[in-house]
Amino acid sequence: MLSACLSAAGADARDALVSDTIYWEDGKLEWSDFTLYYTEKEATYRVYPVPDSLVIPYYAPMVPKVQPVGRRLINRNYLDYLDEQEPNPAITVNPMTRVRFVRREEGNFKYYEGMSFTYTLKSRNRYDVNRCDSWSLRYSQVQFDIVEAVRRQFTAVDILNPGDRAVSDYFRDIEEAGLRTFRMESSYGRDTSVIRQYEERYAAILDSLEPNPIYKAGPVNCGHGYSLIFGLFYEHFIDGLPGELITSSGLQMGMGYNYNNLSLQFILAGADVGHVPYAPFHYDSKLDYQWREGRKVTAARLSLNIGYRVLDRPYISVAPFAGAGYMSLSQKTNLPDPNNAEKYAYSDLYGQYYRLGLNLDWKLGRSLSAGISDSESLWNYNRVYREQKARFQLYGARTQLSGIGTGYSVGLSISFNIDTWINKRL
């Protein structure tokens, strides 16, 4: 029924796309859209001709359950009787609705659009070959038309706010009431005049409704999100520190938090640097160790960057940023590690680190989709906005190393970024 439209996911739509699927848009129902059966073992007639060679399953007629007269029946609601189905119908059809999602692509932007449809399954449709005629088909087609009409009405409203439970419940009730009323007024297909009236009524209703309103992607309206960063960097000290202590190329990685155009990122970077240019350079009182001339030095940096996008286009974005954190320089000593006698200890030199710069992003791809590990459905379709981009970063930095002094450096980096936001449209 219509409620299935709300839980329609990619897997559900694929389940519906099986060989026995009959779509409303394919035309009027035919006998081939049903599974044959019969309930009269001794019947010698058939309203609809069937080859004698065809084996038709037999189903014993359902015996209505006899309710004992007593206090329990007195308390039954009158509407309970109206909701009961015919115990042994000559023909049954089960119209349903689903949404299929189609991936669209415009330049570097990929998104999904949904289109709802009405269908039924031959495996769930049955008719008694001994009791049906052409009016039985028309009776089933009217039920198909009722569900299609409500689907169009529902989609036209729900498309403005997909996933609204109140809207779903309202139209589900309309669908169930429409089907129940038609079955009752037509005496389950026995009153042909009622069938004809309903045919004309719903033909006019369907002509007045748009066949297939589309669940469009809509605008991107970013909210909260996160980012991941992987890349390379190069930084060079130009003043304040010995010229031989320059930060060469290294690796960096990080993660961050996004809020609209604002970003907050933690970056961890590491690299090999130059050698100690002279002695004495730095004395480590904790290890009682004097850094040795000519020995290799490594560097690590942890920084917190705050940026704001001042330009945002489909392919590029520009964001100035400011950052603060710590830098450390390390040299492998000739002293044994107190925790492992087979290794040597490291002497570390720490300093505060500040920088200002500019992020220039080239957007390799943008997309609207469901969340991670989710399939597309009306509950989550196009609720997550992502950007995959190459980031070029230029910056200047100031480092205050204890006991050494203040150094100034310039740097550049290139990284691959994955930025994700929750799209506020839903």
Residue, then its C-alpha position, 0 to 999 in steps of 0.5 A: m500500500l501507500s505506506a510502503c512508499l515511505s520505506a522504499a529503499g534501493a533494495d526494496a525497489r530492486d525486489a519489486l523489479v522482478s519478472d512478475t512485476i506489473y506496472w500501472e503505466d504499462g496499461k490495463l490489467e490482463w489475465s496474464d497478470f494473474t495466477l490461475y486457480y480454482t475452488e470447485k473440484e467438480a466444475t465443468y465450465r470455465v468462464y475464461p478458456v484455459p488450455d486443458s494441458l495447463v495444470i491449475p492449482y486447486y484451493a479449498p474455499m475458505v470457511p468463514k469463522v463462526q463467532p460465538v454469540g456472547r459478551r465479546l461480540i457485543n463490544r465489537n466496533y461496528l467498523d470492524y465488520l466493514d473492514e472484513q474481507e470476502p472470505n472466498p474472493a473470485i479475484t484478488v489484486n494487490p496494488m503497491t507503491r515504491v520509489r526508484f532512485v535515479r543517479r543524475e550527474e551535472g558536471n562534477f555534481k552527482y545526486y539522486e532523484g526519486m520517482s514513485f510508481t504503482y505496481t503489483l506482482k503476478s505471484r500475489n494476484r489470483y483469480d478463480v478460472n471458474r468464476c471470473d469474467s471480463w468484469s472481474l478484470r475491470y473490478s481489479q483495474v479500478q483498485f489499481d487506479i485508486v492506488e495510482a490516484v492516491r499515489r499521485q496526490f500523495t507525491a504532490v504533497d510529500i514532495l514538498n517535505p519528504g518523510d513527513r509521517a503525518v502526511s503518510d498516515y493521512f494518504r494511507d488512510i485515504e487509500e484504504a478507505g477508497l479501496r474498502t468503499f469500492r469493494m463494499e459498494s460493488s459487492y466485491g465486483r458483482d455490481t457492474s454498474v458501480i464498477r462502471q461509475y468508479e471507472e469514469r470517476y477515477a479516469a477523470i481524477l487521473d487525467s487531472l493529476e501529474p503522472n509522475p512528480i519527481y523527488k528532486a534534489g533541491p538546493v544544497n543547504c549545508g549544516h554540521g559535518y566533518s572532514l578528513i585530510f591526507g597530504l604532503f607539505y613542505e616548510h622552510f625557515i627563513d629567519g630566526l633559526p639556523g639555516e640548516l634546520i629547514t623542514s623538508s617535505g613530509l606527510q600530514m593528516g587530519m580531521g575536522y568539524n564543519y559548520n556551514n562555511l566555517s571549518l575547524q581542523f586538527i592537523l598532525a604532520g611529520a617530516d625529516v629536517g636538516h642537521v644540527p649546524y653547530a655545537p653547542f646547540h641545545y642542552d637537554s637537562k632531562l637527559d643530561y645530553q648536549w645535541r650533537e653537531g651534524r646529527k639528523v633531526t626530525a620534526a612533528r607538528l600538531s596544529l588547530n586551524i580555523g578557516y572560513r570560506v569567502l568564495d564558494r563555487p561549483y569547482i573552486s573555493v577559497a578560505p583564509f585560515a589561522g592556526a595555532g599549536y606545537m612543533s617539536l624537534s627530535q634528535k636520536t641520542n647516544l644514550p640508552d633508552p631507559n625502557n629498552a636497553e637495546k635502543y637509544a633515547y630521543s631528545d625533544l625540543y618543543g615550541q609554540y607554533y602559529r600560522l596564517g594562510l590561504n586554502l585554495d580548493w579544487k573540487l574534484g567531485r560533489s554529491l548528494s546521497a544517503g548516509i554511510s552504509d544507508s540505502e536511498s529512501l525517502w527518509n534519507y535521500n539526498r540528506v548528505y552533501r559531500e565534496q572531494k577536493a584537492r587543496f592547495q595551501l599557502y601559509g606563513a608561520r611563527t615558531q617559538l622554540s624554548g632556549i633557541g628563539t623565534g623562527y619564521s617560516v613559509g610553507l605549502s602543501i597539497s592534500f586530498n580532502i573529503d568534506t561532508w555536511i548534513n543537508k538541511r533540506l530534510 
